[in-house]
Amino acid sequence: MTDKDKIKWFELAVKFMLAKNIFLVMKSRVKGEAMWAIIDQQNHKVLNSNLEWEDELPLDKRDENFKIRTRFGFESAVGLFEQYKMFAA
């Protein structure tokens, strides 16, 4: 597999493992920009912008406030998780 082929695979990736049960997951695309969530899959929680875990709501229960608190651009999501690791340790 060439480096160019690998780049294509990484561009299509929608889920990255951050820790044992915590994943960065692409949840949607808004106007071409991917929106990501930090998910604790074991406990069915999502990390919000206050660095708190809250329940991952069913799709039909997610309002705009929920999305604003729990969906981020890629770089923002990675930065948020880095902050979380500093305070959770």
C-alpha positions as CSV (number, residue, x, y, z in Angstrom):
1,M,0.0,0.0,0.0
2,T,1.4,3.4,-1.0
3,D,1.5,6.4,1.2
4,K,-1.2,8.0,-1.1
5,D,-3.4,4.9,-0.5
6,K,-2.9,5.2,3.2
7,I,-3.9,8.9,3.2
8,K,-7.2,7.9,1.4
9,W,-7.9,5.4,4.1
10,F,-7.2,7.9,6.9
11,E,-9.4,10.5,5.3
12,L,-12.3,8.0,5.4
13,A,-11.7,7.0,9.0
14,V,-14.6,7.8,11.2
15,K,-13.5,6.3,14.6
16,F,-10.2,6.6,16.5
17,M,-9.4,4.9,19.8
18,L,-8.2,7.5,22.4
19,A,-8.1,5.3,25.5
20,K,-9.3,1.9,26.6
21,N,-13.0,2.4,26.0
22,I,-13.0,6.0,24.8
23,F,-13.2,6.8,21.1
24,L,-13.3,9.9,18.9
25,V,-16.2,9.2,16.5
26,M,-17.4,11.2,13.5
27,K,-21.1,11.8,14.1
28,S,-22.1,14.0,11.2
29,R,-21.0,16.3,8.5
30,V,-22.3,19.9,8.5
31,K,-21.6,21.9,5.4
32,G,-18.7,19.6,4.5
33,E,-17.2,19.8,8.0
34,A,-17.1,16.7,10.1
35,M,-18.5,16.9,13.6
36,W,-16.9,14.6,16.2
37,A,-17.8,13.3,19.6
38,I,-15.7,11.7,22.4
39,I,-17.6,8.6,23.4
40,D,-17.1,6.3,26.3
41,Q,-18.6,3.1,24.7
42,Q,-18.6,1.0,27.8
43,N,-20.8,3.5,29.8
44,H,-22.7,5.0,26.8
45,K,-21.5,8.5,27.7
46,V,-20.3,11.4,25.7
47,L,-17.8,14.1,26.9
48,N,-19.2,17.6,26.8
49,S,-17.5,21.0,26.5
50,N,-17.5,21.3,30.3
51,L,-15.3,18.1,30.5
52,E,-18.2,16.2,32.0
53,W,-19.6,12.9,30.8
54,E,-23.3,12.9,30.0
55,D,-25.6,10.2,28.5
56,E,-25.4,9.8,24.8
57,L,-29.0,10.5,23.9
58,P,-31.0,8.6,21.2
59,L,-31.0,10.4,17.9
60,D,-34.6,11.6,18.2
61,K,-33.8,13.2,21.6
62,R,-30.8,15.2,20.6
63,D,-31.6,18.9,20.4
64,E,-29.3,21.8,19.3
65,N,-28.1,22.4,22.8
66,F,-26.9,18.8,23.1
67,K,-25.1,19.0,19.8
68,I,-23.4,22.3,20.7
69,R,-22.2,20.7,24.0
70,T,-21.0,17.4,22.6
71,R,-20.1,17.8,18.9
72,F,-16.8,19.4,17.8
73,G,-14.5,20.0,14.9
74,F,-11.6,17.4,14.8
75,E,-9.0,19.7,16.3
76,S,-11.3,21.0,19.0
77,A,-12.3,17.4,19.9
78,V,-8.6,16.3,20.2
79,G,-7.8,19.4,22.3
80,L,-10.8,18.8,24.6
81,F,-9.7,15.2,25.2
82,E,-6.1,16.5,26.0
83,Q,-7.6,18.8,28.6
84,Y,-9.7,16.0,30.0
85,K,-6.7,13.8,30.4
86,M,-4.9,16.6,32.3
87,F,-7.8,17.1,34.8
88,A,-8.8,13.4,35.1
89,A,-5.4,12.2,36.1
